[in-house]
């Protein structure tokens, strides 16, 4: 008789769920792109969203190369407030 069908068989413990930190590290490792939102210079007060490629450093922190020609860089020079995910 299969152990799965035997109600008297000892229960197999459930696998531990990863911590939120581990989930975040996994996402950073697998995704490779994120979003950067800045405040628009052309439309003051309005958000300007960009898809940003990145690479994780040796500690898993995302590194972003920002071009001086990109609109989000110009927006950041005018107003440094930004959000990313």
Biopython code that builds the backbone (N, CA, C, O; Angstrom):
import numpy as np
from Bio.PDB.StructureBuilder import StructureBuilder

atoms = [
    (1, "UNK", "N", (0.839, -1.174, 0.000)),
    (1, "UNK", "CA", (0.000, 0.000, 0.000)),
    (1, "UNK", "C", (0.885, 1.238, 0.000)),
    (1, "UNK", "O", (1.888, 1.271, 0.713)),
    (2, "UNK", "N", (0.545, 2.237, -0.767)),
    (2, "UNK", "CA", (1.306, 3.471, -0.858)),
    (2, "UNK", "C", (1.225, 4.246, 0.454)),
    (2, "UNK", "O", (0.186, 4.269, 1.114)),
    (3, "UNK", "N", (2.342, 4.880, 0.821)),
    (3, "UNK", "CA", (2.364, 5.689, 2.044)),
    (3, "UNK", "C", (1.383, 6.859, 1.917)),
    (3, "UNK", "O", (0.825, 7.316, 2.914)),
    (4, "UNK", "N", (1.179, 7.338, 0.692)),
    (4, "UNK", "CA", (0.276, 8.459, 0.499)),
    (4, "UNK", "C", (-1.171, 8.089, 0.820)),
    (4, "UNK", "O", (-1.961, 8.944, 1.220)),
    (5, "UNK", "N", (-1.506, 6.841, 0.646)),
    (5, "UNK", "CA", (-2.881, 6.411, 0.886)),
    (5, "UNK", "C", (-3.091, 5.907, 2.311)),
    (5, "UNK", "O", (-4.227, 5.630, 2.697)),
    (6, "UNK", "N", (-2.030, 5.782, 3.099)),
    (6, "UNK", "CA", (-2.117, 5.241, 4.457)),
    (6, "UNK", "C", (-2.306, 6.387, 5.453)),
    (6, "UNK", "O", (-1.360, 7.124, 5.729)),
    (7, "UNK", "N", (-3.524, 6.547, 5.998)),
    (7, "UNK", "CA", (-3.769, 7.643, 6.936)),
    (7, "UNK", "C", (-2.978, 7.523, 8.232)),
    (7, "UNK", "O", (-2.833, 8.516, 8.945)),
    (8, "UNK", "N", (-2.469, 6.363, 8.557)),
    (8, "UNK", "CA", (-1.703, 6.211, 9.797)),
    (8, "UNK", "C", (-0.229, 6.534, 9.596)),
    (8, "UNK", "O", (0.530, 6.546, 10.565)),
    (9, "UNK", "N", (0.195, 6.794, 8.365)),
    (9, "UNK", "CA", (1.593, 7.121, 8.101)),
    (9, "UNK", "C", (1.914, 8.489, 8.699)),
    (9, "UNK", "O", (1.052, 9.367, 8.727)),
    (10, "UNK", "N", (3.147, 8.681, 9.176)),
    (10, "UNK", "CA", (3.512, 9.975, 9.756)),
    (10, "UNK", "C", (3.457, 11.076, 8.692)),
    (10, "UNK", "O", (3.809, 10.863, 7.532)),
    (11, "UNK", "N", (3.009, 12.243, 9.117)),
    (11, "UNK", "CA", (2.892, 13.384, 8.201)),
    (11, "UNK", "C", (4.274, 13.889, 7.819)),
    (11, "UNK", "O", (5.178, 13.937, 8.654)),
    (12, "UNK", "N", (4.433, 14.258, 6.579)),
    (12, "UNK", "CA", (5.689, 14.826, 6.101)),
    (12, "UNK", "C", (5.652, 16.326, 6.409)),
    (12, "UNK", "O", (4.688, 17.001, 6.046)),
    (13, "UNK", "N", (6.683, 16.856, 7.070)),
    (13, "UNK", "CA", (6.655, 18.285, 7.399)),
    (13, "UNK", "C", (6.661, 19.136, 6.129)),
    (13, "UNK", "O", (7.303, 18.790, 5.137)),
    (14, "UNK", "N", (5.944, 20.239, 6.178)),
    (14, "UNK", "CA", (5.877, 21.153, 5.044)),
    (14, "UNK", "C", (7.222, 21.858, 4.876)),
    (14, "UNK", "O", (7.921, 22.111, 5.857)),
    (15, "UNK", "N", (7.577, 22.170, 3.640)),
    (15, "UNK", "CA", (8.816, 22.896, 3.370)),
    (15, "UNK", "C", (8.698, 24.315, 3.934)),
    (15, "UNK", "O", (7.632, 24.927, 3.875)),
    (16, "UNK", "N", (9.783, 24.820, 4.468)),
    (16, "UNK", "CA", (9.786, 26.170, 5.033)),
    (16, "UNK", "C", (9.640, 27.203, 3.920)),
    (16, "UNK", "O", (10.237, 27.068, 2.852)),
    (17, "UNK", "N", (8.851, 28.220, 4.177)),
    (17, "UNK", "CA", (8.682, 29.306, 3.217)),
    (17, "UNK", "C", (9.916, 30.206, 3.277)),
    (17, "UNK", "O", (10.449, 30.447, 4.360)),
    (18, "UNK", "N", (10.378, 30.708, 2.124)),
    (18, "UNK", "CA", (11.523, 31.631, 2.165)),
    (18, "UNK", "C", (11.130, 32.948, 2.822)),
    (18, "UNK", "O", (9.971, 33.359, 2.772)),
    (19, "UNK", "N", (12.107, 33.602, 3.438)),
    (19, "UNK", "CA", (11.849, 34.902, 4.066)),
    (19, "UNK", "C", (11.592, 35.945, 2.976)),
    (19, "UNK", "O", (11.882, 35.714, 1.803)),
    (20, "UNK", "N", (11.048, 37.088, 3.376)),
    (20, "UNK", "CA", (10.831, 38.162, 2.411)),
    (20, "UNK", "C", (12.162, 38.644, 1.833)),
    (20, "UNK", "O", (12.233, 38.998, 0.656)),
    (21, "UNK", "N", (13.212, 38.659, 2.651)),
    (21, "UNK", "CA", (14.532, 39.068, 2.159)),
    (21, "UNK", "C", (15.016, 38.111, 1.077)),
    (21, "UNK", "O", (15.539, 38.548, 0.052)),
    (22, "UNK", "N", (14.846, 36.815, 1.294)),
    (22, "UNK", "CA", (15.265, 35.827, 0.292)),
    (22, "UNK", "C", (14.431, 35.952, -0.977)),
    (22, "UNK", "O", (14.955, 35.804, -2.081)),
    (23, "UNK", "N", (13.159, 36.220, -0.830)),
    (23, "UNK", "CA", (12.307, 36.423, -2.009)),
    (23, "UNK", "C", (12.773, 37.644, -2.798)),
    (23, "UNK", "O", (12.805, 37.611, -4.028)),
    (24, "UNK", "N", (13.137, 38.727, -2.093)),
    (24, "UNK", "CA", (13.616, 39.937, -2.761)),
    (24, "UNK", "C", (14.932, 39.670, -3.481)),
    (24, "UNK", "O", (15.115, 40.115, -4.614)),
    (25, "UNK", "N", (15.859, 38.943, -2.834)),
    (25, "UNK", "CA", (17.133, 38.615, -3.473)),
    (25, "UNK", "C", (16.916, 37.761, -4.719)),
    (25, "UNK", "O", (17.588, 37.953, -5.733)),
    (26, "UNK", "N", (15.987, 36.831, -4.643)),
    (26, "UNK", "CA", (15.681, 35.986, -5.802)),
    (26, "UNK", "C", (15.110, 36.822, -6.935)),
    (26, "UNK", "O", (15.493, 36.638, -8.091)),
    (27, "UNK", "N", (14.210, 37.728, -6.625)),
    (27, "UNK", "CA", (13.626, 38.597, -7.644)),
    (27, "UNK", "C", (14.697, 39.459, -8.311)),
    (27, "UNK", "O", (14.719, 39.581, -9.536)),
    (28, "UNK", "N", (15.583, 40.057, -7.516)),
    (28, "UNK", "CA", (16.660, 40.884, -8.074)),
    (28, "UNK", "C", (17.552, 40.048, -8.977)),
    (28, "UNK", "O", (17.992, 40.526, -10.022)),
    (29, "UNK", "N", (17.826, 38.815, -8.593)),
    (29, "UNK", "CA", (18.697, 37.935, -9.376)),
    (29, "UNK", "C", (18.050, 37.514, -10.694)),
    (29, "UNK", "O", (18.736, 37.414, -11.711)),
    (30, "UNK", "N", (16.748, 37.267, -10.688)),
    (30, "UNK", "CA", (16.077, 36.730, -11.871)),
    (30, "UNK", "C", (15.525, 37.784, -12.828)),
    (30, "UNK", "O", (15.527, 37.569, -14.040)),
    (31, "UNK", "N", (15.059, 38.905, -12.314)),
    (31, "UNK", "CA", (14.301, 39.850, -13.143)),
    (31, "UNK", "C", (15.177, 40.618, -14.134)),
    (31, "UNK", "O", (14.874, 40.622, -15.327)),
    (32, "UNK", "N", (16.232, 41.257, -13.687)),
    (32, "UNK", "CA", (17.176, 42.034, -14.499)),
    (32, "UNK", "C", (16.631, 43.322, -15.098)),
    (32, "UNK", "O", (17.390, 44.057, -15.730)),
    (33, "UNK", "N", (15.351, 43.626, -14.926)),
    (33, "UNK", "CA", (14.814, 44.936, -15.292)),
    (33, "UNK", "C", (13.880, 45.397, -14.185)),
    (33, "UNK", "O", (13.249, 44.588, -13.504)),
    (34, "UNK", "N", (13.804, 46.692, -14.021)),
    (34, "UNK", "CA", (12.904, 47.280, -13.040)),
    (34, "UNK", "C", (12.344, 48.570, -13.604)),
    (34, "UNK", "O", (12.561, 48.891, -14.773)),
    (35, "UNK", "N", (11.639, 49.292, -12.791)),
    (35, "UNK", "CA", (11.053, 50.560, -13.222)),
    (35, "UNK", "C", (11.652, 51.691, -12.395)),
    (35, "UNK", "O", (11.885, 51.549, -11.195)),
    (36, "UNK", "N", (11.892, 52.807, -13.057)),
    (36, "UNK", "CA", (12.355, 54.020, -12.401)),
    (36, "UNK", "C", (11.355, 55.112, -12.735)),
    (36, "UNK", "O", (11.094, 55.379, -13.908)),
    (37, "UNK", "N", (10.801, 55.738, -11.725)),
    (37, "UNK", "CA", (9.871, 56.844, -11.931)),
    (37, "UNK", "C", (10.488, 58.126, -11.394)),
    (37, "UNK", "O", (10.930, 58.189, -10.247)),
    (38, "UNK", "N", (10.510, 59.133, -12.233)),
    (38, "UNK", "CA", (11.013, 60.449, -11.865)),
    (38, "UNK", "C", (9.879, 61.454, -12.066)),
    (38, "UNK", "O", (8.795, 61.095, -12.525)),
    (39, "UNK", "N", (10.137, 62.703, -11.723)),
    (39, "UNK", "CA", (9.155, 63.763, -11.967)),
    (39, "UNK", "C", (9.493, 64.442, -13.282)),
    (39, "UNK", "O", (10.628, 64.870, -13.495)),
    (40, "UNK", "N", (8.525, 64.536, -14.146)),
    (40, "UNK", "CA", (8.713, 65.088, -15.486)),
    (40, "UNK", "C", (9.104, 66.557, -15.449)),
    (40, "UNK", "O", (8.532, 67.338, -14.689)),
    (41, "UNK", "N", (10.085, 66.934, -16.275)),
    (41, "UNK", "CA", (10.428, 68.352, -16.444)),
    (41, "UNK", "C", (9.424, 69.023, -17.376)),
    (41, "UNK", "O", (9.090, 70.195, -17.202)),
    (42, "UNK", "N", (8.951, 68.275, -18.359)),
    (42, "UNK", "CA", (8.026, 68.845, -19.342)),
    (42, "UNK", "C", (6.640, 69.089, -18.761)),
    (42, "UNK", "O", (5.990, 70.085, -19.078)),
    (43, "UNK", "N", (6.193, 68.170, -17.907)),
    (43, "UNK", "CA", (4.880, 68.294, -17.260)),
    (43, "UNK", "C", (5.104, 68.292, -15.749)),
    (43, "UNK", "O", (4.968, 67.248, -15.111)),
    (44, "UNK", "N", (5.441, 69.432, -15.169)),
    (44, "UNK", "CA", (5.779, 69.489, -13.742)),
    (44, "UNK", "C", (4.723, 68.819, -12.860)),
    (44, "UNK", "O", (3.522, 69.041, -13.009)),
    (45, "UNK", "N", (5.218, 67.992, -11.935)),
    (45, "UNK", "CA", (4.346, 67.294, -11.001)),
    (45, "UNK", "C", (3.843, 65.946, -11.499)),
    (45, "UNK", "O", (3.268, 65.173, -10.732)),
    (46, "UNK", "N", (4.056, 65.662, -12.776)),
    (46, "UNK", "CA", (3.607, 64.387, -13.335)),
    (46, "UNK", "C", (4.747, 63.365, -13.320)),
    (46, "UNK", "O", (5.913, 63.732, -13.467)),
    (47, "UNK", "N", (4.413, 62.086, -13.141)),
    (47, "UNK", "CA", (5.455, 61.057, -13.136)),
    (47, "UNK", "C", (5.944, 60.744, -14.547)),
    (47, "UNK", "O", (5.208, 60.878, -15.525)),
    (48, "UNK", "N", (7.193, 60.327, -14.625)),
    (48, "UNK", "CA", (7.786, 59.862, -15.866)),
    (48, "UNK", "C", (8.401, 58.507, -15.558)),
    (48, "UNK", "O", (9.368, 58.431, -14.800)),
    (49, "UNK", "N", (7.864, 57.443, -16.125)),
    (49, "UNK", "CA", (8.333, 56.089, -15.842)),
    (49, "UNK", "C", (9.234, 55.561, -16.933)),
    (49, "UNK", "O", (9.009, 55.816, -18.116)),
    (50, "UNK", "N", (10.265, 54.815, -16.530)),
    (50, "UNK", "CA", (11.216, 54.198, -17.452)),
    (50, "UNK", "C", (11.459, 52.761, -17.028)),
    (50, "UNK", "O", (11.482, 52.455, -15.836)),
    (51, "UNK", "N", (11.642, 51.877, -18.006)),
    (51, "UNK", "CA", (12.102, 50.517, -17.720)),
    (51, "UNK", "C", (13.623, 50.574, -17.692)),
    (51, "UNK", "O", (14.249, 51.073, -18.627)),
    (52, "UNK", "N", (14.212, 50.064, -16.619)),
    (52, "UNK", "CA", (15.653, 50.163, -16.430)),
    (52, "UNK", "C", (16.294, 48.778, -16.309)),
    (52, "UNK", "O", (15.920, 48.009, -15.423)),
    (53, "UNK", "N", (17.243, 48.447, -17.174)),
    (53, "UNK", "CA", (17.998, 47.216, -16.954)),
    (53, "UNK", "C", (18.993, 47.425, -15.807)),
    (53, "UNK", "O", (19.441, 48.547, -15.570)),
    (54, "UNK", "N", (19.326, 46.375, -15.118)),
    (54, "UNK", "CA", (20.308, 46.451, -14.031)),
    (54, "UNK", "C", (21.026, 45.119, -13.933)),
    (54, "UNK", "O", (20.630, 44.130, -14.549)),
    (55, "UNK", "N", (22.084, 45.114, -13.150)),
    (55, "UNK", "CA", (22.779, 43.882, -12.819)),
    (55, "UNK", "C", (23.057, 43.893, -11.323)),
    (55, "UNK", "O", (23.380, 44.943, -10.769)),
    (56, "UNK", "N", (22.940, 42.758, -10.661)),
    (56, "UNK", "CA", (23.251, 42.753, -9.223)),
    (56, "UNK", "C", (24.766, 42.736, -8.986)),
    (56, "UNK", "O", (25.513, 42.112, -9.738)),
    (57, "UNK", "N", (25.207, 43.432, -7.928)),
    (57, "UNK", "CA", (26.619, 43.382, -7.557)),
    (57, "UNK", "C", (26.888, 42.101, -6.771)),
    (57, "UNK", "O", (26.009, 41.247, -6.657)),
    (58, "UNK", "N", (28.092, 41.965, -6.233)),
    (58, "UNK", "CA", (28.464, 40.732, -5.524)),
    (58, "UNK", "C", (27.632, 40.483, -4.271)),
    (58, "UNK", "O", (27.582, 39.353, -3.785)),
    (59, "UNK", "N", (26.973, 41.520, -3.735)),
    (59, "UNK", "CA", (26.109, 41.349, -2.556)),
    (59, "UNK", "C", (24.631, 41.257, -2.938)),
    (59, "UNK", "O", (23.774, 41.151, -2.060)),
    (60, "UNK", "N", (24.319, 41.295, -4.259)),
    (60, "UNK", "CA", (22.942, 41.179, -4.696)),
    (60, "UNK", "C", (22.204, 42.492, -4.829)),
    (60, "UNK", "O", (21.002, 42.502, -5.094)),
    (61, "UNK", "N", (22.907, 43.609, -4.647)),
    (61, "UNK", "CA", (22.277, 44.920, -4.776)),
    (61, "UNK", "C", (22.218, 45.316, -6.246)),
    (61, "UNK", "O", (23.201, 45.135, -6.964)),
    (62, "UNK", "N", (21.089, 45.855, -6.715)),
    (62, "UNK", "CA", (21.004, 46.217, -8.135)),
    (62, "UNK", "C", (21.860, 47.446, -8.467)),
    (62, "UNK", "O", (21.831, 48.456, -7.765)),
    (63, "UNK", "N", (22.618, 47.325, -9.554)),
    (63, "UNK", "CA", (23.422, 48.435, -10.066)),
    (63, "UNK", "C", (22.810, 48.892, -11.383)),
    (63, "UNK", "O", (22.501, 48.077, -12.253)),
    (64, "UNK", "N", (22.637, 50.213, -11.521)),
    (64, "UNK", "CA", (22.014, 50.790, -12.706)),
    (64, "UNK", "C", (23.006, 51.746, -13.354)),
    (64, "UNK", "O", (23.603, 52.578, -12.671)),
    (65, "UNK", "N", (23.184, 51.632, -14.664)),
    (65, "UNK", "CA", (23.993, 52.584, -15.406)),
    (65, "UNK", "C", (23.039, 53.612, -15.993)),
    (65, "UNK", "O", (22.150, 53.273, -16.775)),
    (66, "UNK", "N", (23.227, 54.859, -15.612)),
    (66, "UNK", "CA", (22.325, 55.925, -16.053)),
    (66, "UNK", "C", (23.058, 56.798, -17.063)),
    (66, "UNK", "O", (24.122, 57.342, -16.765)),
    (67, "UNK", "N", (22.498, 56.931, -18.237)),
    (67, "UNK", "CA", (23.073, 57.733, -19.313)),
    (67, "UNK", "C", (22.705, 59.203, -19.136)),
    (67, "UNK", "O", (21.584, 59.531, -18.748)),
    (68, "UNK", "N", (23.657, 60.077, -19.425)),
    (68, "UNK", "CA", (23.388, 61.514, -19.372)),
    (68, "UNK", "C", (22.435, 61.975, -20.464)),
    (68, "UNK", "O", (21.888, 63.075, -20.380)),
    (69, "UNK", "N", (22.228, 61.147, -21.494)),
    (69, "UNK", "CA", (21.322, 61.503, -22.588)),
    (69, "UNK", "C", (19.871, 61.108, -22.302)),
    (69, "UNK", "O", (18.961, 61.568, -22.991)),
    (70, "UNK", "N", (19.650, 60.269, -21.303)),
    (70, "UNK", "CA", (18.306, 59.754, -21.036)),
    (70, "UNK", "C", (17.421, 60.812, -20.373)),
    (70, "UNK", "O", (17.893, 61.624, -19.577)),
    (71, "UNK", "N", (16.140, 60.787, -20.715)),
    (71, "UNK", "CA", (15.199, 61.755, -20.156)),
    (71, "UNK", "C", (15.089, 61.612, -18.635)),
    (71, "UNK", "O", (14.974, 62.615, -17.932)),
    (72, "UNK", "N", (15.124, 60.371, -18.116)),
    (72, "UNK", "CA", (15.008, 60.225, -16.660)),
    (72, "UNK", "C", (16.212, 60.847, -15.945)),
    (72, "UNK", "O", (16.077, 61.330, -14.821)),
    (73, "UNK", "N", (17.391, 60.838, -16.588)),
    (73, "UNK", "CA", (18.566, 61.483, -15.986)),
    (73, "UNK", "C", (18.368, 62.995, -15.934)),
    (73, "UNK", "O", (18.693, 63.630, -14.931)),
    (74, "UNK", "N", (17.844, 63.562, -16.993)),
    (74, "UNK", "CA", (17.568, 65.008, -17.007)),
    (74, "UNK", "C", (16.519, 65.366, -15.959)),
    (74, "UNK", "O", (16.615, 66.399, -15.295)),
    (75, "UNK", "N", (15.520, 64.502, -15.820)),
    (75, "UNK", "CA", (14.509, 64.732, -14.789)),
    (75, "UNK", "C", (15.144, 64.703, -13.398)),
    (75, "UNK", "O", (14.821, 65.536, -12.551)),
    (76, "UNK", "N", (16.051, 63.741, -13.159)),
    (76, "UNK", "CA", (16.703, 63.629, -11.851)),
    (76, "UNK", "C", (17.610, 64.822, -11.564)),
    (76, "UNK", "O", (17.736, 65.240, -10.413)),
    (77, "UNK", "N", (18.241, 65.373, -12.598)),
    (77, "UNK", "CA", (19.082, 66.554, -12.401)),
    (77, "UNK", "C", (18.235, 67.759, -11.974)),
    (77, "UNK", "O", (18.689, 68.594, -11.191)),
    (78, "UNK", "N", (17.006, 67.844, -12.491)),
    (78, "UNK", "CA", (16.113, 68.951, -12.127)),
    (78, "UNK", "C", (15.464, 68.737, -10.765)),
    (78, "UNK", "O", (15.243, 69.694, -10.023)),
    (79, "UNK", "N", (15.158, 67.481, -10.433)),
    (79, "UNK", "CA", (14.496, 67.143, -9.166)),
    (79, "UNK", "C", (14.920, 65.722, -8.800)),
    (79, "UNK", "O", (14.532, 64.784, -9.496)),
    (80, "UNK", "N", (15.702, 65.525, -7.734)),
    (80, "UNK", "CA", (16.254, 64.211, -7.422)),
    (80, "UNK", "C", (15.270, 63.194, -6.845)),
    (80, "UNK", "O", (15.655, 62.056, -6.578)),
    (81, "UNK", "N", (14.023, 63.579, -6.649)),
    (81, "UNK", "CA", (13.060, 62.627, -6.099)),
    (81, "UNK", "C", (12.728, 61.571, -7.151)),
    (81, "UNK", "O", (12.477, 61.885, -8.315)),
    (82, "UNK", "N", (12.734, 60.316, -6.711)),
    (82, "UNK", "CA", (12.469, 59.202, -7.628)),
    (82, "UNK", "C", (11.966, 58.008, -6.838)),
    (82, "UNK", "O", (12.106, 57.940, -5.617)),
    (83, "UNK", "N", (11.378, 57.072, -7.561)),
    (83, "UNK", "CA", (10.937, 55.801, -6.970)),
    (83, "UNK", "C", (11.344, 54.694, -7.930)),
    (83, "UNK", "O", (11.338, 54.885, -9.146)),
    (84, "UNK", "N", (11.697, 53.541, -7.384)),
    (84, "UNK", "CA", (12.049, 52.407, -8.239)),
    (84, "UNK", "C", (11.490, 51.134, -7.661)),
    (84, "UNK", "O", (11.228, 51.040, -6.462)),
    (85, "UNK", "N", (11.313, 50.166, -8.514)),
    (85, "UNK", "CA", (10.856, 48.830, -8.114)),
    (85, "UNK", "C", (11.199, 47.847, -9.177)),
    (85, "UNK", "O", (10.903, 46.660, -9.039)),
]
sb = StructureBuilder()
sb.init_structure("model")
sb.init_model(0)
sb.init_chain("A")
sb.init_seg("    ")
for serial, (resi, resn, name, xyz) in enumerate(atoms, 1):
    if name == "N":
        sb.init_residue(resn, " ", resi, " ")
    sb.init_atom(name, np.array(xyz, "f"), 0.0, 1.0, " ", f" {name:<3s}", serial, name[0])
structure = sb.get_structure()
